[in-house]
Amino acid sequence: MKKLIPLCMVLAAAMPASAQKFSKNCIPTYTNSCSDGYNITKVVTTGGIQNISNSSTCGNTGTNYAYYSGSGNTLEVNAGATVTINITSVVPSNANGNINRIAFWVDWNRDDSFDNTNYLSSLYPEGELVTQQAQAPPGPFPSLTFTIPHFAKDGLTRMRIRCLSGRVKTPNSSNAPGDPINPCITNGPVISGETEDYDVIIHNPCLKIPTVTFSNTTSKGTDVNWINNGNERLLEYIVDQNPNDPGTGNYLLNPNTTSMHLPNSDIKHIKCNTTYYFHIRSICDTDSHSQATYTYGPWTTVSFTTPPCCDMPPVDINGITSTTALATWQPVTSVYAYEYAVGIAGEPAPTGGTRASVTALNLNGLDCGREYYFFIRALCNPTPSSDWSVDSFLTQPCLSVDNTPAMPAFSINAYPNPVHNTVTLSVMHGIKRSDATIQLTDISGKLLKTVTMTGDKLELDLKEVPAGLYLLHYTDGERSQVIKISKE
């Protein structure tokens, strides 16, 4: 604890640039006259644009209260600056070792009241009780120096200094003036004291976000990073294809946020070969307002352009026999090679494949009567690769010893594949004898949807399912089958 009597300490903060509106109910009173106790005789600050240098008497008769403003009685300071305040108090001739206590408040949030939460506490960084200390005479109360917080609101606010004394000998006595001292009322047992208020002008405007950068930009998204000013209550942002002011009512962010990846839950789609504009600004005052009337900083607008597209090659499977098929696909702009793979139901999606420079392939050595999946993707520059394009096909049935087709086993088919919004499941071979359960999972096996297939055909709505590869699991009382589908 710092000590107390002739010297005291620092303060500053923010309130509307209009007349002070502190209620008369927040003017403390004292039971004794000024001559009976510790009274403030001088207040001096240093470190401000404009500083206080005020020699005072004991305030108004009957209240021991004074409010000072104007030249020499106003502290003007920038947020982030450090200020020192020294307070001199008079020791009455009959002090006889009485406890003297002094406290300081600043209305940082300009709500016309003093919050009694300790500003110096790490748990309450926006508290307004800057310090409160007690000391038996004759020790001095030292000067104090601190930094004007970055959350202090821009404009005119008020600082309060209170000195009180009580007829006890030790600071830790239960009879010492109240701890913490209330900014508005007199805590007992108090025999005398004084309260002085001063104007404080804080310069802490809502500034433009100074820096926005992009990294890891691909044809599908980018990482955005920026630097905050420190006095934001919220951030507002939007991503669009328009360089002009986006107006209000956009997406809001926590003021501690300084980065994001696009696309995200707000901006769900980023296209290749497209210029986007990232707009962001500070919101520095949200109290008692709608979003339309918040206090905003200027927009910072920075653009990024995604690399050229690397489209999925549209693929068709034709010329299907019991052991061969022909895969063809359309050429893709900016491609330098293709990569393909052949799989069967139940296998995971490929992570790589075989390189090819042609747009048609003969698929040989296939098993008869089996469902296959053909995967093809484009390799481009500068975009590394497209997503996999996939098509499924069923080879012709196996032949019996007399060259007649063997009856194929029971199977179902899913089409179209790739899927846009709805996929149809249909019995392709055999007879379905009972109701079946259809389960949709992702490649990792996570269950996304379960439906019952009562007839030989079922339409499954996949509108809410993101693009990617999925597995449809068919199960009835006798059979099961897994079909791989691709959602575009």
Sequence and secondary structure as in RCSB ss.txt:
>XXXX:A:sequence
MKKLIPLCMVLAAAMPASAQKFSKNCIPTYTNSCSDGYNITKVVTTGGIQNISNSSTCGNTGTNYAYYSGSGNTL
EVNAGATVTINITSVVPSNANGNINRIAFWVDWNRDDSFDNTNYLSSLYPEGELVTQQAQAPPGPFPSLTFTIPH
FAKDGLTRMRIRCLSGRVKTPNSSNAPGDPINPCITNGPVISGETEDYDVIIHNPCLKIPTVTFSNTTSKGTDVN
WINNGNERLLEYIVDQNPNDPGTGNYLLNPNTTSMHLPNSDIKHIKCNTTYYFHIRSICDTDSHSQATYTYGPWT
TVSFTTPPCCDMPPVDINGITSTTALATWQPVTSVYAYEYAVGIAGEPAPTGGTRASVTALNLNGLDCGREYYFF
IRALCNPTPSSDWSVDSFLTQPCLSVDNTPAMPAFSINAYPNPVHNTVTLSVMHGIKRSDATIQLTDISGKLLKT
VTMTGDKLELDLKEVPAGLYLLHYTDGERSQVIKISKE
>XXXX:A:secstr
    SS          SS     GGGS   SS GGGS EEEEEEEESSSB  EEE  S STTT EEEE STTSEE
EEETT EEEEEEEEE  TT TT EEEEEEEE TT SSS   SBTT TT TT SEEEEEEE TTS    EEEE  T
TS SEEEEEEEEEEEES S TT TTSS SS  SSS  SS  EEEEEEEEEEEE       EEEEEEEETTEEEEE
EE  S  SEEEEEEES  S   SS EEE TT  EEEES SSS    TT EEEEEEEEEEE TT  GGGSEE   E
EEEEE         EEEES  SS EEEEE   TTEEEEEEEEEETT    S  EEESSSEEEE S  TT EEEEE
EEEEESSS B   EEEEEE    B TTS B     EEEEESSSBSSEEEEEEEES   S EEEEEEETT  EEEE
EEE SSEEEEE TTS SEEEEEEEE SS EEEEEEEE 
